[in-house]
Amino acid sequence: MATLIEAKVSTKGSKGVKKLAKKPTILLIDDMALPSELYESIFPYRFKVAQSGHLGLETLRTQNETIHLILLDYQMPGLNGLEVLQSIRENYPNIPVWMYTSESCIEEKALAFGAQKLVDKTEEIDKLAMSLDTFFAFQGY
Protein backbone atom coordinates (compact mmCIF):
# COMPACT_ATOMS: atom_id res chain seq x y z
CA MET A 1 0.00 0.00 0.00
CA ALA A 2 1.37 3.42 -0.95
CA THR A 3 2.03 6.04 1.67
CA LEU A 4 -0.27 9.05 1.88
CA ILE A 5 2.45 11.40 0.70
CA GLU A 6 4.08 10.10 -2.44
CA ALA A 7 7.65 11.05 -3.20
CA LYS A 8 8.93 11.57 -6.70
CA VAL A 9 12.63 11.28 -7.31
CA SER A 10 14.07 13.78 -9.73
CA THR A 11 17.65 14.60 -10.58
CA LYS A 12 19.09 18.06 -10.15
CA GLY A 13 22.14 19.40 -11.95
CA SER A 14 24.98 17.47 -13.49
CA LYS A 15 26.01 15.87 -10.19
CA GLY A 16 22.80 13.86 -10.13
CA VAL A 17 21.70 15.11 -6.71
CA LYS A 18 18.30 13.62 -5.95
CA LYS A 19 15.49 15.70 -4.50
CA LEU A 20 12.20 14.47 -3.05
CA ALA A 21 9.07 16.39 -3.98
CA LYS A 22 6.00 15.49 -1.98
CA LYS A 23 2.51 15.40 -3.37
CA PRO A 24 -0.09 17.13 -1.14
CA THR A 25 -2.93 15.10 0.32
CA ILE A 26 -6.55 16.24 0.41
CA LEU A 27 -9.06 14.72 2.80
CA LEU A 28 -12.51 14.76 1.18
CA ILE A 29 -15.28 14.33 3.75
CA ASP A 30 -18.49 13.77 1.79
CA ASP A 31 -21.17 11.10 2.07
CA MET A 32 -21.51 11.06 -1.72
CA ALA A 33 -17.77 10.85 -2.45
CA LEU A 34 -16.43 8.47 -5.05
CA PRO A 35 -13.32 6.32 -4.57
CA SER A 36 -10.09 8.29 -4.08
CA GLU A 37 -8.58 6.79 -7.24
CA LEU A 38 -11.13 8.66 -9.35
CA TYR A 39 -10.15 12.02 -7.85
CA GLU A 40 -6.48 11.14 -8.22
CA SER A 41 -7.04 10.42 -11.93
CA ILE A 42 -8.45 13.97 -12.35
CA PHE A 43 -6.26 16.02 -10.00
CA PRO A 44 -2.48 15.82 -9.42
CA TYR A 45 -2.94 15.29 -5.67
CA ARG A 46 -3.38 12.39 -3.26
CA PHE A 47 -6.89 11.95 -1.87
CA LYS A 48 -8.24 10.30 1.24
CA VAL A 49 -12.02 9.89 1.23
CA ALA A 50 -14.25 9.68 4.29
CA GLN A 51 -17.95 9.16 3.65
CA SER A 52 -19.19 10.64 6.94
CA GLY A 53 -18.22 13.27 9.44
CA HIS A 54 -17.35 10.61 12.00
CA LEU A 55 -15.05 8.79 9.54
CA GLY A 56 -13.45 12.09 8.56
CA LEU A 57 -12.66 12.92 12.19
CA GLU A 58 -11.29 9.40 12.71
CA THR A 59 -9.05 9.80 9.65
CA LEU A 60 -7.79 13.09 11.05
CA ARG A 61 -7.17 11.53 14.45
CA THR A 62 -4.89 8.89 12.95
CA GLN A 63 -3.42 10.71 9.94
CA ASN A 64 -3.58 14.47 10.57
CA GLU A 65 0.15 14.98 9.91
CA THR A 66 -0.31 13.87 6.31
CA ILE A 67 -3.38 15.99 5.44
CA HIS A 68 -2.71 19.30 3.70
CA LEU A 69 -6.29 20.40 2.96
CA ILE A 70 -9.79 19.26 3.86
CA LEU A 71 -12.73 19.51 1.45
CA LEU A 72 -15.80 19.21 3.66
CA ASP A 73 -19.39 18.70 2.57
CA TYR A 74 -22.15 20.35 4.58
CA GLN A 75 -25.15 18.08 4.04
CA MET A 76 -24.32 14.66 5.50
CA PRO A 77 -26.16 12.19 7.72
CA GLY A 78 -25.02 12.16 11.33
CA LEU A 79 -22.68 15.09 11.90
CA ASN A 80 -23.21 17.89 9.39
CA GLY A 81 -20.31 19.82 7.91
CA LEU A 82 -20.48 22.68 10.40
CA GLU A 83 -20.34 20.26 13.33
CA VAL A 84 -17.34 18.53 11.78
CA LEU A 85 -15.73 21.90 11.02
CA GLN A 86 -16.12 22.96 14.65
CA SER A 87 -14.37 19.78 15.83
CA ILE A 88 -11.61 20.22 13.25
CA ARG A 89 -10.98 23.79 14.38
CA GLU A 90 -10.81 22.70 18.03
CA ASN A 91 -8.45 19.79 17.41
CA TYR A 92 -6.56 20.57 14.19
CA PRO A 93 -6.52 24.38 13.89
CA ASN A 94 -3.67 24.46 11.37
CA ILE A 95 -5.25 22.29 8.69
CA PRO A 96 -7.06 24.42 6.09
CA VAL A 97 -10.71 23.54 5.48
CA TRP A 98 -12.79 24.40 2.43
CA MET A 99 -16.52 23.75 2.61
CA TYR A 100 -17.36 21.79 -0.55
CA THR A 101 -21.11 22.05 -0.96
CA SER A 102 -23.97 23.25 -3.10
CA GLU A 103 -25.51 24.94 -0.02
CA SER A 104 -24.41 28.55 -0.60
CA CYS A 105 -26.65 29.76 2.24
CA ILE A 106 -24.12 28.45 4.79
CA GLU A 107 -21.16 30.49 3.52
CA GLU A 108 -21.30 33.15 6.26
CA LYS A 109 -21.64 30.54 8.99
CA ALA A 110 -18.90 28.33 7.53
CA LEU A 111 -16.46 31.23 7.37
CA ALA A 112 -17.38 32.23 10.93
CA PHE A 113 -16.69 28.64 12.07
CA GLY A 114 -13.23 28.79 10.48
CA ALA A 115 -13.54 27.53 6.92
CA GLN A 116 -11.11 29.29 4.59
CA LYS A 117 -13.35 29.09 1.56
CA LEU A 118 -16.67 27.85 0.23
CA VAL A 119 -16.40 25.81 -2.97
CA ASP A 120 -19.60 25.27 -4.93
CA LYS A 121 -20.01 21.60 -5.87
CA THR A 122 -22.10 22.54 -8.88
CA GLU A 123 -19.33 24.58 -10.55
CA GLU A 124 -17.07 23.28 -13.28
CA ILE A 125 -14.31 20.91 -12.19
CA ASP A 126 -11.81 23.25 -13.87
CA LYS A 127 -12.60 25.99 -11.33
CA LEU A 128 -11.90 23.62 -8.46
CA ALA A 129 -8.69 22.48 -10.15
CA MET A 130 -7.54 26.09 -10.56
CA SER A 131 -8.35 26.89 -6.92
CA LEU A 132 -6.46 23.81 -5.71
CA ASP A 133 -3.48 24.54 -7.96
CA THR A 134 -3.32 28.15 -6.74
CA PHE A 135 -3.64 27.11 -3.10
CA PHE A 136 -0.93 24.45 -3.29
CA ALA A 137 1.40 26.67 -5.34
CA PHE A 138 1.10 29.30 -2.61
CA GLN A 139 1.90 26.58 -0.05
CA GLY A 140 5.07 25.71 -1.97
CA TYR A 141 4.01 22.47 -3.66
ZAMI-656534 format. One line per field, with one value per residue: residue in three letters; x, y, z of N, C-alpha, C in turn; residue number from 1. Coordinates in pm, whole numbers. Layout:
BEGIN
type <- c(ALA/...)
n.u <- c(X/...)
n.v <- c(Y/...)
n.w <- c(Z/...)
ca.u <- c(X/...)
ca.v <- c(Y/...)
ca.w <- c(Z/...)
c.u <- c(X/...)
c.v <- c(Y/...)
c.w <- c(Z/...)
seq <- c(NUM/...)
This chain:
BEGIN
type <- c(MET/ALA/THR/LEU/ILE/GLU/ALA/LYS/VAL/SER/THR/LYS/GLY/SER/LYS/GLY/VAL/LYS/LYS/LEU/ALA/LYS/LYS/PRO/THR/ILE/LEU/LEU/ILE/ASP/ASP/MET/ALA/LEU/PRO/SER/GLU/LEU/TYR/GLU/SER/ILE/PHE/PRO/TYR/ARG/PHE/LYS/VAL/ALA/GLN/SER/GLY/HIS/LEU/GLY/LEU/GLU/THR/LEU/ARG/THR/GLN/ASN/GLU/THR/ILE/HIS/LEU/ILE/LEU/LEU/ASP/TYR/GLN/MET/PRO/GLY/LEU/ASN/GLY/LEU/GLU/VAL/LEU/GLN/SER/ILE/ARG/GLU/ASN/TYR/PRO/ASN/ILE/PRO/VAL/TRP/MET/TYR/THR/SER/GLU/SER/CYS/ILE/GLU/GLU/LYS/ALA/LEU/ALA/PHE/GLY/ALA/GLN/LYS/LEU/VAL/ASP/LYS/THR/GLU/GLU/ILE/ASP/LYS/LEU/ALA/MET/SER/LEU/ASP/THR/PHE/PHE/ALA/PHE/GLN/GLY/TYR)
n.u <- c(84/58/218/63/170/320/642/841/1120/1362/1623/1884/2078/2416/2550/2380/2224/1972/1634/1354/1016/719/379/85/-180/-527/-805/-1115/-1426/-1726/-2044/-2129/-1908/-1682/-1462/-1119/-928/-1050/-1063/-790/-719/-805/-710/-384/-311/-292/-559/-766/-1058/-1347/-1657/-1836/-1896/-1803/-1621/-1441/-1334/-1215/-1020/-864/-777/-599/-428/-353/-113/-46/-229/-308/-507/-856/-1152/-1478/-1800/-2128/-2397/-2467/-2545/-2583/-2325/-2326/-2162/-2083/-2072/-1866/-1664/-1636/-1529/-1291/-1159/-1122/-950/-756/-632/-458/-491/-606/-945/-1189/-1520/-1713/-1967/-2310/-2471/-2506/-2607/-2491/-2249/-2163/-2183/-2010/-1762/-1742/-1715/-1465/-1386/-1184/-1272/-1552/-1652/-1830/-2007/-2145/-2016/-1793/-1545/-1298/-1271/-1246/-1009/-830/-843/-740/-482/-375/-386/-212/23/83/135/372/401)
n.v <- c(-118/220/510/796/1038/1077/1032/1175/1105/1309/1426/1663/1905/1850/1679/1489/1501/1396/1488/1501/1541/1617/1514/1683/1599/1561/1557/1442/1488/1360/1237/1145/1090/964/683/733/698/784/1064/1111/1049/1265/1499/1630/1534/1361/1176/1122/966/1012/898/1007/1240/1144/941/1102/1259/1055/971/1202/1196/983/1034/1302/1444/1406/1530/1793/1963/2003/1910/1968/1851/1987/1892/1607/1280/1212/1376/1709/1922/2166/2096/1909/2075/2249/2073/2007/2255/2291/2080/2048/2300/2407/2292/2363/2422/2376/2438/2225/2229/2247/2413/2724/2901/2867/2990/3226/3137/2915/3037/3189/2983/2900/2801/2829/2883/2867/2625/2573/2291/2254/2388/2409/2154/2243/2493/2426/2280/2484/2647/2471/2426/2687/2731/2526/2591/2833/2735/2618/2380)
n.w <- c(0/-84/58/220/143/-149/-289/-535/-729/-853/-1066/-1010/-1156/-1287/-1120/-1037/-806/-593/-535/-322/-390/-247/-273/-223/10/11/218/162/284/256/211/-32/-180/-426/-502/-397/-597/-832/-804/-790/-1047/-1183/-1062/-971/-711/-394/-253/27/126/313/407/587/854/1101/1019/884/1093/1238/1055/1053/1319/1319/1105/1077/1036/775/615/401/320/371/217/273/296/350/387/531/658/1011/1173/1061/817/942/1210/1204/1110/1329/1521/1392/1389/1664/1729/1526/1436/1244/997/680/581/340/269/83/-106/-223/-95/-71/112/357/368/515/780/772/720/951/1135/1077/827/536/285/61/-158/-444/-522/-757/-957/-1242/-1283/-1356/-1234/-965/-984/-1061/-833/-638/-745/-731/-452/-353/-488/-367/-117/-159/-305)
ca.u <- c(0/137/203/-27/245/408/765/893/1263/1407/1765/1909/2214/2498/2601/2280/2170/1830/1549/1220/907/600/251/-9/-293/-655/-906/-1251/-1528/-1849/-2117/-2151/-1777/-1643/-1332/-1009/-858/-1113/-1015/-648/-704/-845/-626/-248/-294/-338/-689/-824/-1202/-1425/-1795/-1919/-1822/-1735/-1505/-1345/-1266/-1129/-905/-779/-717/-489/-342/-358/15/-31/-338/-271/-629/-979/-1273/-1580/-1939/-2215/-2515/-2432/-2616/-2502/-2268/-2321/-2031/-2048/-2034/-1734/-1573/-1612/-1437/-1161/-1098/-1081/-845/-656/-652/-367/-525/-706/-1071/-1279/-1652/-1736/-2111/-2397/-2551/-2441/-2665/-2412/-2116/-2130/-2164/-1890/-1646/-1738/-1669/-1323/-1354/-1111/-1335/-1667/-1640/-1960/-2001/-2210/-1933/-1707/-1431/-1181/-1260/-1190/-869/-754/-835/-646/-348/-332/-364/-93/140/110/190/507/401)
ca.v <- c(0/342/604/905/1140/1010/1105/1157/1128/1378/1460/1806/1940/1747/1587/1386/1511/1362/1570/1447/1639/1549/1540/1713/1510/1624/1472/1476/1433/1377/1110/1106/1085/847/632/829/679/866/1202/1114/1042/1397/1602/1582/1529/1239/1195/1030/989/968/916/1064/1327/1061/879/1209/1292/940/980/1309/1153/889/1071/1447/1498/1387/1599/1930/2040/1926/1951/1921/1870/2035/1808/1466/1219/1216/1509/1789/1982/2268/2026/1853/2190/2296/1978/2022/2379/2270/1979/2057/2438/2446/2229/2442/2354/2440/2375/2179/2205/2325/2494/2855/2976/2845/3049/3315/3054/2833/3123/3223/2864/2879/2753/2929/2909/2785/2581/2527/2160/2254/2458/2328/2091/2325/2599/2362/2248/2609/2689/2381/2454/2815/2711/2445/2667/2930/2658/2571/2247)
ca.w <- c(0/-95/167/188/70/-244/-320/-670/-731/-973/-1058/-1015/-1195/-1349/-1019/-1013/-671/-595/-450/-305/-398/-198/-337/-114/32/41/280/118/375/179/207/-172/-245/-505/-457/-408/-724/-935/-785/-822/-1193/-1235/-1000/-942/-567/-326/-187/124/123/429/365/694/944/1200/954/856/1219/1271/965/1105/1445/1295/994/1057/991/631/544/370/296/386/145/366/257/458/404/550/772/1133/1190/939/791/1040/1333/1178/1102/1465/1583/1325/1438/1803/1741/1419/1389/1137/869/609/548/243/261/-55/-96/-310/-2/-60/224/479/352/626/899/753/737/1093/1207/1048/692/459/156/23/-297/-493/-587/-888/-1055/-1328/-1219/-1387/-1133/-846/-1015/-1056/-692/-571/-796/-674/-310/-329/-534/-261/-5/-197/-366)
c.u <- c(89/116/113/43/343/531/806/1042/1296/1554/1781/2055/2292/2553/2500/2227/2021/1753/1411/1118/779/475/150/-127/-416/-745/-1042/-1349/-1664/-1919/-2143/-2020/-1756/-1508/-1218/-935/-919/-1065/-869/-623/-738/-748/-488/-217/-336/-470/-712/-972/-1264/-1571/-1891/-1832/-1743/-1610/-1398/-1266/-1174/-1004/-810/-708/-593/-389/-329/-226/31/-138/-301/-391/-748/-1087/-1388/-1720/-2019/-2324/-2477/-2516/-2524/-2455/-2274/-2185/-1990/-2007/-1893/-1630/-1538/-1513/-1297/-1089/-1048/-958/-730/-661/-565/-395/-633/-828/-1148/-1411/-1679/-1881/-2188/-2488/-2485/-2492/-2584/-2277/-2076/-2100/-2035/-1764/-1630/-1687/-1523/-1289/-1280/-1189/-1457/-1653/-1773/-1944/-2055/-2126/-1847/-1588/-1304/-1161/-1202/-1043/-782/-737/-734/-503/-292/-299/-234/34/180/171/328/513/409)
c.v <- c(124/430/717/1017/1066/1096/1072/1187/1195/1410/1609/1827/1822/1646/1478/1386/1485/1446/1505/1559/1569/1601/1567/1617/1591/1519/1524/1407/1463/1241/1060/1093/954/796/731/818/763/1010/1213/1102/1177/1505/1546/1579/1392/1272/1083/1066/932/999/953/1156/1249/995/982/1246/1179/940/1088/1267/1066/937/1221/1506/1490/1459/1745/2022/1947/1991/1887/1953/1919/1933/1660/1409/1216/1359/1586/1858/2087/2206/1966/1965/2240/2203/1988/2146/2364/2181/1991/2197/2479/2382/2313/2359/2440/2365/2348/2136/2285/2415/2630/2936/2959/2915/3136/3236/2971/2916/3164/3106/2830/2818/2865/2973/2821/2753/2521/2397/2162/2324/2359/2274/2172/2436/2544/2332/2373/2657/2603/2409/2583/2799/2637/2513/2769/2862/2601/2431/2256)
c.w <- c(0/27/123/115/-21/-267/-462/-665/-863/-957/-1076/-1052/-1250/-1249/-985/-871/-678/-495/-442/-310/-353/-266/-225/-110/75/106/235/211/311/169/66/-249/-319/-454/-485/-541/-836/-924/-824/-972/-1258/-1188/-969/-792/-514/-258/-86/125/250/398/478/778/1046/1140/922/980/1263/1183/1013/1234/1422/1190/974/1006/840/550/526/348/316/301/221/315/377/489/410/663/894/1156/1058/929/892/1174/1319/1175/1242/1537/1522/1378/1581/1814/1641/1357/1271/1002/801/571/448/251/113/-64/-200/-226/20/59/353/474/472/753/889/773/884/1177/1175/915/618/336/141/-125/-337/-570/-730/-995/-1133/-1250/-1243/-1285/-1004/-867/-1007/-912/-616/-615/-735/-526/-283/-380/-427/-139/-36/-254/-516)
seq <- c(1/2/3/4/5/6/7/8/9/10/11/12/13/14/15/16/17/18/19/20/21/22/23/24/25/26/27/28/29/30/31/32/33/34/35/36/37/38/39/40/41/42/43/44/45/46/47/48/49/50/51/52/53/54/55/56/57/58/59/60/61/62/63/64/65/66/67/68/69/70/71/72/73/74/75/76/77/78/79/80/81/82/83/84/85/86/87/88/89/90/91/92/93/94/95/96/97/98/99/100/101/102/103/104/105/106/107/108/109/110/111/112/113/114/115/116/117/118/119/120/121/122/123/124/125/126/127/128/129/130/131/132/133/134/135/136/137/138/139/140/141)
